[in-house]
Amino acid sequence: MEFKFNFVAAGPPEEQGAERPPVEAGRGCAGLREHRLSRGELERRLEAGLVEQLEVGGPQPLQIRHLNVWLLEQALDQGAEAGLGLSGAIASHSDLVPGVYEGGLKIWECTFDLAAYLSAVPLAGRRVLDLGCGAGLLGIFALRKGAAEVHFQDYNGAVIEGLTLPNVALMEEDEPLPDGGQQPDDDGGRGGEPPGKRRKSPPSPPSPEPGALSHCRFFSGDWSRFGKVHGGSFKYDVILMSETLYNPDCYGDLHDVLFSLLSQDGTVYLATKTHYFGVGGGIHLFESLVKQKKVFDIQTVKVIDDGLQRCIATMSFRKAKSS
C-alpha cells in the first residue's frame, strides 16, 4: 500500500498575539516565537495527559517517555488552543494543512530510523538543533547521549507547548544515563507494533530542580524566519531533521536555514522517505536543489527498503579544494 499524506489545502492561520513581521514567501505566516512554560503549567499539562514509553535507537535502545498524542489532539480540539488553527486539521484527521498545521502531532517512522543511526554518532558536548521537532524525540535522544545544548523548532506553537516541552520535562525525573545506556524496564507493560514498543505509565510532574530544560530552548514559526533566530551569533554542531522534505515549495527556506545555522564543521542528519505521494517532495528532488546551490555536500548513507523506501542522508559544507 502506498504512503500518502492526508493533505488538505487551506489558507493562512489567524494572526494572534504580538504584532508580527510582514509575511515572507514560504510555507505560511507563522511568526517566530520562543516558548517557555512555568513549572506549574508543565505540571498541569503532564497531569492532564497520559505518559507512554517508546524504545528509541539501537542496538541497545533508550526508553523515552512522552505524552499520548491522541489525548493531546482532543485537548487542542476542545480547548482554547484550537484557535491556533489546529482544530480544523484535527477534525478532518489531516496530517498536513499548509500554513496551518505541519504534522507535528504525529511521530513519523523516519524518526526511529534516524535515532537508530545516531546510536553510533558521538553527540556528547555538541550543540544540537531538532528542526521540525514535533514530539521532540530526536532532540531528547541527543540529550540522553550527552548533548551540551539542544534547541527544538516546530511550525506550530501549540505543538511546542502541548507536546515538546512536556516531553523534555519528563526527562528531569530520569537518572542520567551513559552513552548508549538503557533505562531499567518494568513489568506489566504491553507490547506494541513497530516502530516502537509502548507502555502506559502514570503521569508524574517533573522534579523542581533544574535538569534537561536548563539545556534547551524552544521555538515555533516558519523556516523563512527561523534562519535569523540567533542573528548569526549562534551555530549548531548537529542539525537533526526527520520527514521535512514533503513540500518542495519550502526547500529554498530549508536550505537557507541550514546555511545560516550550521557551524562550519557541522553535520546535518536527515531522515526522509524517498518520495511523498500526494505532496511531491522527496530526497532526490531536494538533493538536486542542494547540488545546484553548491553550498553543501550531500550523500545518502543508509537506505531502508521496508515498504515505501526511506533513507538517511548527511549534509556538510563543501570544503575549498586546494589548487
N, C-alpha and C positions, 0 to 999 in steps of 0.2 A: 504494500500500500504506500503510495507516495505521500511525502510530507507536504502539508500546506498550512500557511498561517490562516487564521480566521481574520481576514483583512477587511476592515470597514473604512470607507472614505469618510472624512469628517473635516469640519472647519476648525479654526483655531480655538483653543480654550478661552474661557472668560478671564479677563485680566482681574487680578486680585492683589490686595496688599499694597506694598510700597510702589511708588512710581517706577516704571521700568524703562530701560533704554529703548530706542527705536528698534523695531524688528529687523533683523538681518536675514538675508537669504539663507535658507537651510531647512531644517526639519520642522520648525514651528516657531512659536513665540514664547517659549518658556524662559523667563528671566533667570539669570544666575543668582543663586542664593546659598548661603552657608547655613546649616542646621545644627541647633543644639537643643537638647531637652533636659529639663531639670531631673534630679534624681526621683522626685515624687512622680513626675509624668512617666518616666521609664517604668517605675514600679506599677503604675496604673495600667499601662499597656501590657506588661507581662502578666499581671494578674488576670486581665481580661482575656488573654489568649490561651492557646494550648501549645505546649512545648513538645516538639518531636525531635528525633535524633537521626542523623544520617552518617553513613560511613563515606568519607571523602578521601581520595588519594589512594596510594598503594606503593609497594606491596603490603605494608602494614598501615592500613587506613586509619585516619584520625576520626574520632567520634565528634561531630559538630552538632550542637543543638540549635534549633531555630523555631520560630513561631509557625504554627499551622497557617498556610496561606488561605485556605478556604474560609476559615473563620475571619481572617482579616478582610477578605473581599466582602463578606457580609457586613462587617462593621463599617467599611468605607461606603458601601452602597446605601446603608440606612442612616449613617451619621452625617454630621456637618461637613466632613471631609469630602463627601460626594460632590460638593460644589466645586472641587478642583477639576472636575471634568471626567472623573473616572467612572461615575455611575453608569453612564451610557455604555461604556466598554464592558463593564462587569455584567450589566443586564443582558447585553447581546452576546455574552461569552466570547468576546473578541480578544485575540492575542495582541492585536495591534490596531490602533486608531491614530493615523498620522497627525502629529501636532497636538494630541491629547494624551494618549497612553502608548508607551513604547515597550510593553511586555515585561515590566519589572516585577509583577506579581507572580511570575511563573519561574520555576527553577528548570532551566533548559539542560538537555542532555550533554551538550558540549562542555558545560561547566565541570562535569565529572571527568570528561576526557582530559581537560586541561589540568585539573587538580592531580590526576594520576601522573601526568607528565612532569608536573612541578615537584613531585616527590623526590626526583633526582636532581633538582635545581637548587643550588645554595641561595637562600633568601635572607639568612641571618645578617642583621645590621643594615639591610637595604631599605631605601625609600621606595614605597610601592603605591601605585595607583590602580584601583579596581574600577575600570572605566565601563559604564553601563552596568553597574554592580547588581541591581535587583536586590535579592536577598543578602548579598554580600559574602557568599560562601568562599569565593576565591580570596578576597581580602582577609577574611577570618583565617583561612588556611595559611596565608602568608604570615599573619600574626603568630599563629601556633608554631610556625617554623622559624620564628625569631626575627621577623622583620622589625626594623627600628621604628618605622612610622608607616602607617597605611592611610591613604585617603580614599574615600568612596564617592562615586558620582553616579547619579541616575537622572533620567529626564524628569521624573515626577517626584516632587517634594513629599507627597503623601506616601510614596513607597519608602523614601529615606526615613521618615519619621515613624511610619507604622510598622516597618519590617526591618530595614537595615540596621538602624540604631539599636532597637531592642535585641536583635540577634547578636550584635557585638557586645552589648551589655551582659548577655548570658555568659560570655567568656569569663567575666570577672569572678564567677563562682568556681571556675575550674583551676586546678593546680597547673602551674607552668609545666610544660612537657618538653623533653629534649627533642631535637630534630628527628622527625620520623617516629616519635613515640606514639603510644596508644593509650587512651584513657581506659581505666578499668570498666569492664562491662557489668551489666546487671542481669539478673534473671527476671523472667516474667515478661520479656519483650516479645513482640510478634514479628515474624519475618515479613518482608515485603518483596515487591518485584524490583528489578533493576530500574533506574541506575543506582539506588541506594537502599539499605535496609532501614526501616523506620520503626521507632519505638516511641510510644507516648509516655510522658512523664509529667508529674505535677508541675505547673509553672511556679517559679520562685523568683523573688526580686533579686537584683544584683546586690552585691555587698557594697557598703558605703565607702570603702576605701578606694582610692584611685587605682585603676587597673588598665584593662585594654583600651578603654575610652580615652585615657590620657595620651595615648599614642595615635589617635585617629582624628580626622576631620571629615565632615560630611557635606556634600554639595549636591544641588539639583540644578537643572537647567539645560539649555540647548548647547550642543558642542560648538556652535559658531561663537559662543561667548566664553565657553569654559577654557579655551586655549589661552585666554588672557587672565585667568583667575589669580595668578601669582605675580603678574606684571613682569615676568621674565626673571624673577629673583629666586625661583624655586624650581628644581628639576627632579624628576623621578629616575631612579636607577632601573626600575622594572615597572612596566605597564601591562596589566592583565586585561584581556578582553575575551568575552565569550558570546557568541551569537549576535555580533554587532554589524554584520555585513548584509543584512536582509534588504536594505534600501539603498540602491545605487545613488539616489539623489543626495545622500548625506556623505558620500565618500570624500568629497573635497573638504568638508568640515572636519571629518575624522582625520584625514591626512594632516591638516593644519594643526589640530590638537596634538598629535604625536610629535610633529616638528617643534611645536612651542614648548612642550613639557618633558620630553625625553632628554635625559642627560647625554652628553656626547658619547659616552661609552656604555650607555644603557641598552636595554633589550625590551622589545615588545613581544609578548607571548599571546598569540591569537588562536582561539578555537572557533571553528565555524563549520557549517555544512558546505559541501561543495556547491550546491545550488539551492536557492529558496524558491520553490514553486509557488506561483501566485503573487510573488513580490518582485522577483527578477534579480536579486543580488546573489553573491557567491564569491568564492575565493578567486576564481580565475579572472573575473571582471575587476575585482579590487587589485589583484596582482598586476594587471595591465596598467591601471592608473598609477600604481606605485612606481613601476618601471618607467613609465612615461615622465613622471616628475623628476626622476634621477636624484632623489634625496636619500632614500633608504635602499638597502639590500633586503630582499625578502626571499625566504625559502621555506618550502614545506618540509617539516621534519618528521611528521608522522601522518599516516593515512589509516583511518578506521573504516573498514568495509563491513559494516553491520547494518543491513537495511540501506537507508539512504546514506551515501558516502559522506563521511566527515573527515576533517583534517586539523592538524595543528601546524601553524606557521610561526616563524620568528622574523622580527624586523630589527635592523640596527642601522645607524648612519653609515653611509658609504665612506670608506677611508680614501684619502687622497693617494693616488698612485704616484710612486716615485719615478722620476724620469730616468 
